Amino acid sequence: MSEPMPRVSRPQMSISQLTTYRWDLPVELEHLAYHGFDAISLWRTKVSDVGIDAARQLLDRSGIRVSSLQWAGGFTGSDGRTFRESVDDAAEAITTAERVGAAVLVVHTGCRGGHTLGHARRLLQESLEILGPLASNRGVTLALEPHHPAAAAGCGFMPRLTQALEWVDRFDHPAVQLALDLWQFGHDATLPGLLPDLVKRLALVKLADRIGPPSSDRERLPPGAGQLPLEELVGELHTAGYRGDFEFEIVGEAVEGLGYDSALRQLRRVTDGWTRPVRRPIQREVVRVASPVRR
């Protein structure tokens, strides 16, 4: 009897609404379909502009699926809201995600502010103890996004991938996973060693290129316009077993100067090169690599 043919899989690519910042949803869906993209990451502000029900109708008619909804969080009060207000807003975002068909809701913790690190972690724990079961009941995964301190100091208090992975492992709820932004962490020396454990917890991967180290004043460039080995990183994540979406979030003067339609055309050309079939054997030996996570 002959050996079974290996399965073929391709990375799933999506476009963030932040990439096409000045377009509204109907225009975005039309252009994404034209350029052959079948997924979009929605921004809550734009969904609110058109209305949740109208957004769902537009999505259903277009055939474009929703890879994620951005974002909820700020549980430490760093944006001026109380803890209860932030939790209530996140609960509303979970409902919105379900209604528009988004399986993933991106979550930002909020920065430490005036809190001790221990208290900030307790606030996150308390919020997700409330929101995790709600998300699970709605069929939504909460993707906790760590933030590099030089790039987004006000968004989180987990500046290292090891910290975020350790926290999610300890919390251990099926509806609470991680989002990885390669623009922030594509250079991280710990990333290759973390991959075997990280892919088990990843719900989403964001993509953008950059020149130099991450910082708040650096643009999120199209792939190939910077120094990150994005194609290699996407391939490594896919080979390691990640099967979620890769979202292009390209923001700044470069994409504005290029024009959104030209940017989408360029991203299509790039992803056609990246998404050549990746052949996986039916059975393979799994080699465990120890994680550098400290417990």
Backbone torsions as a table, in degrees:
resi	resn	phi	psi	omega
1	MET	NA	133.9	-176.4
2	SER	-73.8	155.4	177.5
3	GLU	-67.6	141.5	177.1
4	PRO	-65.2	146.1	177.9
5	MET	-67.7	142.3	178.4
6	PRO	-66.0	146.6	176.8
7	ARG	-72.3	154.0	179.2
8	VAL	-119.4	131.8	178.4
9	SER	-136.3	157.5	179.7
10	ARG	-130.2	144.9	173.0
11	PRO	-61.4	144.4	179.0
12	GLN	-94.4	125.3	-176.3
13	MET	-109.7	143.6	-179.4
14	SER	-139.6	161.3	178.8
15	ILE	-118.5	127.7	177.3
16	SER	-77.7	143.6	175.2
17	GLN	-64.1	-18.8	176.0
18	LEU	-70.4	-23.3	176.6
19	THR	-67.7	-40.6	179.8
20	THR	-107.2	58.8	-167.3
21	TYR	-55.9	-40.5	-173.4
22	ARG	-90.6	-6.0	176.0
23	TRP	-86.0	149.0	172.6
24	ASP	-92.3	172.0	-170.3
25	LEU	-59.6	-45.4	-179.8
26	PRO	-58.0	-40.7	179.9
27	VAL	-67.5	-42.4	179.5
28	GLU	-59.7	-46.6	-177.9
29	LEU	-63.3	-39.3	178.6
30	GLU	-61.8	-45.1	-177.0
31	HIS	-74.4	-36.2	176.9
32	LEU	-62.1	-44.0	178.8
33	ALA	-63.2	-40.5	-179.1
34	TYR	-61.8	-38.9	-177.4
35	HIS	-91.0	6.8	172.3
36	GLY	83.6	18.1	174.6
37	PHE	-92.8	136.4	-176.2
38	ASP	-112.3	12.8	-178.8
39	ALA	-146.9	149.5	-179.2
40	ILE	-138.2	143.5	171.2
41	SER	-98.4	120.7	-175.4
42	LEU	-88.6	145.6	174.8
43	TRP	-105.1	129.3	-173.2
44	ARG	-56.7	-36.2	179.9
45	THR	-61.3	-42.6	179.6
46	LYS	-71.0	-35.3	176.1
47	VAL	-63.1	-41.9	178.2
48	SER	-62.7	-37.3	-179.3
49	ASP	-60.0	-41.4	-176.1
50	VAL	-94.2	-21.0	-176.9
51	GLY	97.7	141.3	-174.5
52	ILE	-63.2	-48.1	-177.8
53	ASP	-65.2	-41.2	178.8
54	ALA	-65.1	-38.6	177.7
55	ALA	-61.3	-44.2	-180.0
56	ARG	-63.2	-39.8	178.4
57	GLN	-64.2	-44.0	178.1
58	LEU	-60.4	-43.2	180.0
59	LEU	-64.2	-44.1	-179.3
60	ASP	-62.7	-40.5	-179.3
61	ARG	-69.6	-32.9	-176.4
62	SER	-79.1	-25.3	-173.7
63	GLY	79.3	6.7	177.7
64	ILE	-86.0	127.3	178.0
65	ARG	-89.1	166.1	-178.4
66	VAL	-105.7	119.2	-179.6
67	SER	-80.4	-34.4	179.3
68	SER	-164.1	166.8	172.1
69	LEU	-121.3	134.4	-179.8
70	GLN	-118.6	139.6	-20.4
71	TRP	-138.1	173.1	173.2
72	ALA	-134.3	167.6	176.8
73	GLY	134.5	-143.0	-175.2
74	GLY	72.7	36.9	-172.0
75	PHE	-70.7	-13.3	-179.8
76	THR	-88.2	-0.4	179.7
77	GLY	82.3	13.4	-176.0
78	SER	-68.5	-19.7	179.0
79	ASP	-101.5	13.2	174.9
80	GLY	93.4	-6.5	178.9
81	ARG	-89.7	156.3	174.3
82	THR	-75.4	165.2	176.7
83	PHE	-56.7	-45.4	-178.4
84	ARG	-64.1	-40.1	178.2
85	GLU	-63.0	-40.9	179.5
86	SER	-66.4	-40.8	178.8
87	VAL	-66.4	-43.2	178.8
88	ASP	-62.9	-40.2	178.2
89	ASP	-64.5	-40.2	178.4
90	ALA	-65.4	-38.4	177.0
91	ALA	-62.7	-39.7	176.0
92	GLU	-63.9	-39.0	179.0
93	ALA	-65.5	-36.5	176.9
94	ILE	-61.8	-43.8	177.6
95	THR	-62.9	-42.4	177.6
96	THR	-61.4	-43.8	179.0
97	ALA	-57.8	-45.3	178.9
98	GLU	-61.8	-42.5	-175.1
99	ARG	-69.3	-32.1	179.2
100	VAL	-92.7	-2.8	177.7
101	GLY	85.5	24.1	177.9
102	ALA	-90.3	121.7	179.9
103	ALA	-81.6	-12.5	-175.5
104	VAL	-129.5	133.3	171.7
105	LEU	-117.3	121.0	179.0
106	VAL	-74.8	136.4	-177.8
107	VAL	-123.3	128.7	172.4
108	HIS	-106.1	133.7	-174.9
109	THR	-71.6	-31.2	-165.0
110	GLY	91.2	151.7	-177.8
111	CYS	-81.5	172.4	-179.1
112	ARG	-62.5	-36.0	-175.4
113	GLY	59.8	-130.3	179.3
114	GLY	-91.8	7.1	-177.3
115	HIS	-83.4	153.8	165.1
116	THR	-69.9	159.7	179.3
117	LEU	-61.2	-39.1	179.4
118	GLY	-62.1	-41.0	-179.6
119	HIS	-70.0	-39.2	177.4
120	ALA	-60.2	-40.4	178.4
121	ARG	-66.6	-36.9	178.4
122	ARG	-65.6	-38.4	177.7
123	LEU	-63.4	-41.2	177.0
124	LEU	-64.1	-44.1	178.9
125	GLN	-58.8	-47.8	-178.4
126	GLU	-63.4	-40.7	-178.5
127	SER	-65.6	-43.2	-176.7
128	LEU	-77.6	-22.1	171.6
129	GLU	-65.2	-30.5	175.6
130	ILE	-80.3	-45.4	-170.5
131	LEU	-83.2	-28.9	-178.7
132	GLY	-56.7	-52.9	178.7
133	PRO	-62.3	-37.1	177.8
134	LEU	-62.9	-45.3	178.7
135	ALA	-62.7	-42.1	179.7
136	SER	-60.3	-43.2	179.7
137	ASN	-65.4	-28.4	-178.8
138	ARG	-92.3	-1.8	-178.5
139	GLY	73.4	30.4	-178.0
140	VAL	-117.6	137.9	174.4
141	THR	-99.5	131.6	175.9
142	LEU	-88.9	118.2	-177.2
143	ALA	-104.0	101.7	-179.0
144	LEU	-74.6	123.5	-174.6
145	GLU	-105.8	112.1	173.7
146	PRO	-70.1	152.0	-177.1
147	HIS	-128.9	130.1	175.3
148	HIS	-65.2	130.3	-173.9
149	PRO	-61.4	-28.6	-179.6
150	ALA	-79.2	-18.3	-174.9
151	ALA	-100.8	-33.6	-174.7
152	ALA	-151.9	66.8	-173.0
153	ALA	-63.0	-27.3	-176.5
154	GLY	-88.5	-0.1	-172.8
155	CYS	-100.1	-19.3	-175.4
156	GLY	-164.3	169.3	178.7
157	PHE	-124.4	17.5	174.1
158	MET	-114.0	88.1	-173.0
159	PRO	-80.8	-7.4	-177.7
160	ARG	-125.0	144.6	178.8
161	LEU	-60.2	-37.9	-179.7
162	THR	-60.7	-40.2	178.3
163	GLN	-62.5	-47.0	-177.6
164	ALA	-64.2	-43.3	-179.9
165	LEU	-64.9	-41.8	178.8
166	GLU	-62.8	-41.2	-178.1
167	TRP	-66.0	-45.6	-179.2
168	VAL	-66.2	-38.6	176.0
169	ASP	-60.7	-41.9	-178.9
170	ARG	-70.0	-40.0	179.5
171	PHE	-66.2	-42.1	168.4
172	ASP	53.5	57.9	173.1
173	HIS	-120.0	133.1	-174.9
174	PRO	-62.3	-21.9	-179.0
175	ALA	-92.7	0.8	-179.6
176	VAL	-118.0	109.7	-177.5
177	GLN	-129.5	-158.1	-175.1
178	LEU	-124.4	151.3	166.4
179	ALA	-113.1	137.7	-179.4
180	LEU	-116.9	122.3	176.3
181	ASP	-101.8	108.9	-177.8
182	LEU	-70.5	-21.7	173.4
183	TRP	-60.7	-35.8	179.3
184	GLN	-86.4	-37.0	-169.3
185	PHE	-122.5	9.8	-179.7
186	GLY	-63.4	-21.3	-179.9
187	HIS	-91.7	-6.5	-169.6
188	ASP	-63.9	123.2	-177.6
189	ALA	-66.5	-20.5	-179.9
190	THR	-83.5	-12.8	-172.8
191	LEU	-59.0	-48.5	-178.7
192	PRO	-57.5	-42.2	-179.5
193	GLY	-70.5	-23.4	-179.1
194	LEU	-84.0	-17.7	-170.1
195	LEU	-51.7	-46.5	-177.6
196	PRO	-57.5	-37.7	178.8
197	ASP	-86.4	-33.9	-176.4
198	LEU	-65.0	-42.5	-175.8
199	VAL	-63.3	-24.0	178.1
200	LYS	-71.1	-20.6	-176.6
201	ARG	-111.9	-0.8	-175.6
202	LEU	-84.4	129.3	173.1
203	ALA	-107.5	-14.5	-173.5
204	LEU	-163.4	145.1	173.3
205	VAL	-129.2	129.1	177.5
206	LYS	-102.0	147.2	-175.7
207	LEU	-128.1	136.2	167.4
208	ALA	-169.1	152.4	179.1
209	ASP	-96.7	166.1	176.3
210	ARG	-156.1	161.8	173.3
211	ILE	-110.9	124.8	-178.1
212	GLY	82.7	-177.4	-179.0
213	PRO	-70.0	160.8	179.2
214	PRO	-66.5	138.5	174.5
215	SER	-158.9	162.0	-174.1
216	SER	-66.9	-18.5	-178.3
217	ASP	-101.8	8.6	178.2
218	ARG	-95.5	141.9	-180.0
219	GLU	-74.1	156.1	169.9
220	ARG	-94.0	101.0	-169.6
221	LEU	-89.0	158.7	171.4
222	PRO	-62.9	152.2	179.1
223	PRO	-59.5	136.3	-178.3
224	GLY	93.0	-12.5	179.1
225	ALA	-91.5	-3.3	-179.3
226	GLY	-129.6	-148.4	-172.0
227	GLN	-116.6	-2.7	-177.5
228	LEU	-79.6	140.1	178.0
229	PRO	-82.7	66.4	-170.9
230	LEU	-64.0	-41.4	179.9
231	GLU	-60.9	-42.8	179.0
232	GLU	-64.3	-42.4	-179.1
233	LEU	-65.5	-42.5	176.9
234	VAL	-60.9	-43.7	179.0
235	GLY	-62.9	-40.7	179.6
236	GLU	-66.4	-41.7	178.5
237	LEU	-64.2	-42.9	-179.4
238	HIS	-65.9	-43.4	179.3
239	THR	-64.3	-34.2	179.7
240	ALA	-73.4	-10.1	174.6
241	GLY	116.9	1.7	178.8
242	TYR	-71.8	128.0	-177.5
243	ARG	-124.8	14.1	175.5
244	GLY	-84.1	-168.8	-177.5
245	ASP	-85.5	147.9	167.4
246	PHE	-105.0	117.5	-175.6
247	GLU	-105.8	124.7	173.2
248	PHE	-79.9	119.1	175.3
249	GLU	-122.9	87.4	-174.5
250	ILE	-104.2	116.9	-172.7
251	VAL	-137.3	136.0	174.4
252	GLY	136.4	-173.5	-175.8
253	GLU	-63.8	-31.7	-177.8
254	ALA	-61.6	-48.1	-178.7
255	VAL	-73.4	-32.9	177.0
256	GLU	-65.6	-41.1	178.6
257	GLY	-68.9	-35.5	179.9
258	LEU	-69.6	-34.6	-174.6
259	GLY	93.3	141.0	-173.3
260	TYR	-64.4	-41.2	-179.0
261	ASP	-64.8	-42.8	177.7
262	SER	-65.4	-36.4	178.1
263	ALA	-63.7	-43.6	178.3
264	LEU	-64.4	-38.2	177.8
265	ARG	-62.8	-41.8	179.4
266	GLN	-66.5	-42.1	178.9
267	LEU	-64.7	-36.1	177.3
268	ARG	-63.6	-43.1	-179.9
269	ARG	-64.0	-41.6	179.6
270	VAL	-65.3	-48.4	-175.8
271	THR	-68.3	-28.7	174.9
272	ASP	-61.2	-33.1	176.2
273	GLY	-75.6	-34.9	-178.6
274	TRP	-75.2	-30.8	-169.4
275	THR	-98.5	29.7	169.7
276	ARG	-59.9	145.6	-175.5
277	PRO	-51.6	132.8	174.3
278	VAL	-102.8	114.2	-175.0
279	ARG	-87.9	129.7	-179.7
280	ARG	-119.8	133.3	176.7
281	PRO	-67.6	153.5	179.0
282	ILE	-61.0	-41.9	177.4
283	GLN	-131.3	139.9	177.5
284	ARG	-148.4	152.6	177.4
285	GLU	-75.4	132.4	179.3
286	VAL	-98.1	122.0	178.9
287	VAL	-100.1	118.4	-179.2
288	ARG	-79.0	134.0	174.7
289	VAL	-115.3	127.5	-176.8
290	ALA	-63.2	135.3	178.3
291	SER	-83.2	143.1	177.4
292	PRO	-79.2	6.3	179.2
293	VAL	-60.7	132.3	178.6
294	ARG	-97.2	133.3	-179.1
295	ARG	-114.9	NA	NA
